[in-house]
Amino acid sequence: MSGAAVPVGIEVAEHFQDANQQRHAAVFGMWLWLATELLLFSGLFLVAIVVRVMYPDAVTAVALHLKFWIGATNTAVLICSSLTMSAAIELSRLGWRRGMLACMLATASLGTLFLALKGYEYWRDYVEHMTPFFGFRPYVLSGDRATQLLVDDYFIITGLHGLHLTTGVSVLLGLAWIARRPSFLRHHQHRVEVFGLYWHFIDLIWISVFPILYLLNR
């Protein structure tokens, strides 16, 4: 998205030379922040992969216990949300505010659907005594302590991802509310593009989560 044109007539803050510099500064700042988030998730992914290599039997018990259909459905949901977010960005560049708003709300709706499905999966985990600190029974899955380590890592990764997604949906709804103003694209069009980077990052993280937790050793 770094090479996209900035809409004509956009207002520029006084500490920037032009609209392109303003937009590039915002995008660069978001990329730096996302890099730190990637380091956080990478460490958690590494733990899951190492445990899978060292304790394949215990890991297989956990992988078979996870709700594959929910993970697969949520992957499709987030891929669709990336498409609607990309459409919102393109429409914002064209100055089509109503179409942009519709795509932003569609993206938020898909994100909410993901959270609802994940919440149901968490509830099933609780019922099946797979939730740490809430009646977790490792012998239900396997007698190996590696089982609990992987289950803990699963909840940390998916919990952090859910927190990021909840934040994304909240920010997106707030952005859509502000975007109702006719002057929004003239003043703040770059905010849609910057937020789009964050949303695509959330989707990319889940696309990594799905094979690592739901597919490997299954």
N, C-alpha and C positions, 0 to 999 in steps of 0.2 A: 504494500500500500504506500510505500514511500515515494513512488513516482507519480502519484495521482495529482491531477490538477486541483487547485483551490478555487472554489466558486468565485466568480467575479463579484466585486462589491463587498466582500467580507471585511468587517471592521477589524483593525489590528490594534493590540495593546501598545501603549506608547513606548515600552522598552524593547519592542521588536522593530526591525527595519521594514519588513513587509509580511504579508500573510503566509508566504511559504516558509519563512524563517520561524514564524510563530508555530506553524503546524509541525515542522520538523523538530522543534524543541520539545513539543508535547509528546510526539511519537517516540523520540529518543528517551525521554524520561520514563515513559511506560515500558519500553524495552529493557531498560536498566532494572526496573523494579521486578519485571517478570523473570529476569535472569536470576535474581535472588530467590524467587519462589521456586524456580526450576531446581536449584540446588537443594532446597528443602525436600521436594518430592523425590529427587534422584536418590538421596540417602535412604529413604523409606523403600523405594523400589529395589535398591541394592540388597537391603535386608531380606526382602521377600525372595529374591532370586537365590541368594546364598542359602537360605533355609531350604528352598526347594531342591537345590543340588545336594545338600548334605543329608537331608531327611526326606527322601522321596515318598516313603510309605505314609508317614504322618501327614505330609502335604496333600497327598492324593485323597486322604480321608476328608480333609477340609475342603478341597476343591470340589469333591462330589457332593458335599453338603451345601455349598453355596447355590443360590437360585440362578441357574444359568439363564433361564428365560427372562428374568428381570434384568440381568446384566446386558443381555443382547438387545432387549427392547430399549433400555436406556441409552445404549450406544447409538441406535438408530434415531432416537429422539434428539440427542445432542448433535448428531450430524445434520439433521433437518434444521435445528436451531442455528447452526453455523450458516446454512444457506439463507435463512431469513435475515440473519444479522448482516451478511454480505449484501443482501438486497437492500437493506436499510441504509447501508453506507453508500451504495451506488446511487440510490434515490436522493440521498442528502446532497451528493455532489451535483446532481442534476437540478436541485432546488425543488423537488416534488415532496413537499412537507407531509401531505396527507398519506401518500404511499409509504413514506418513511415511517410515519407513526404506526401505520398498520403492521408493518414488518417488525417494528420494535416490540409492539404488543404481542405479536405472534411468537417472537423469540422468548419474551418473558413467560408466556403461557407454556411453551415447551419446557422451559427450565423448571417451572412449577410442577409440570407433569413428572419430570425426572425425580424431583424431590419427593413427590407423593409415592412413586413406585419404590424409591429407596427407603422411605419411611415404612412402607409395608414390609419390605425385606428385613429391615431391622426388627420389626415386630415379630416376624416369623423366627428370626434368630433368637429373640428373647424367649419365645414359646418353646423352642427346641433346646434351650439351655446352652446357647452358644455365645451369649453376651458376657464379656468380662465384668466381674464384680456384681453381676446380677444372676446368680445361680449357674455360673459356668461350670459345666461338668466335662472335663476333657475325656473321660472314659466313654462318653457318648460317641466320640469320634475316633479316638485312638489313645493308647496308653503312653504315648511319647510326649515329653514336655515340649518338643518342637511344635506340637499342635497348638499349644497355648500361645507360643511366640508368634506363630503365623496368624492366629486369630486376632491377637492384639494388634499386629501390624496391619491386618485387614481393616480393623475398625479405625485405626489412626489415619490410614490413607483415605478411606472413603469418608470418614468424618471431616477431615481437612478439606477434601474436595467438596463435600456438601456445604461446608461453611463458606468456601469461595463462591460456590454457585448461588447460595442464598444471598450473599453480598451482591453478586452480579445482578440477580433478579431485582433486588431492592433499588440498586443504583439505576438500572435500566428503566424501571417504572418512574423513578424520580426524574430521570432525563426525559422520558416521554411526556411527563406532566409539564415540564418547562418548555418542551418543544411545541406545545400547543400554541405558543405565541408566534404570530406571523414573522416577527423579527429574529426568531431563533437562529435560522440558518445564516443570516447575515452576521450575527455576533458569535455564534458558538458551533458552527458546523464541524469544526475540528474535534469537538468533544465526542461526536458520534464515531469518528474514525478511531480515536484513541481508545474509547470503550470497546470497540470492535476487537482490538488486539487482546484485551483482557478476556473477552468472551471466547475467542478462538483458542486462547491459552487454556481455559477451563475445559473446553472440548478435547483439546490435544492430550491433556492429562488423563481424562477418562479413557480415551482411545488407548493409552498406555496401560491404564489400570485393568481394563477388561481382559486382555490376553494374559497379563502377569498373574492375576488373581483367579480368573474364571476358566482359563483355557489350559495353561501349563499343568502338567501332571494330572489332567482330568481323566 
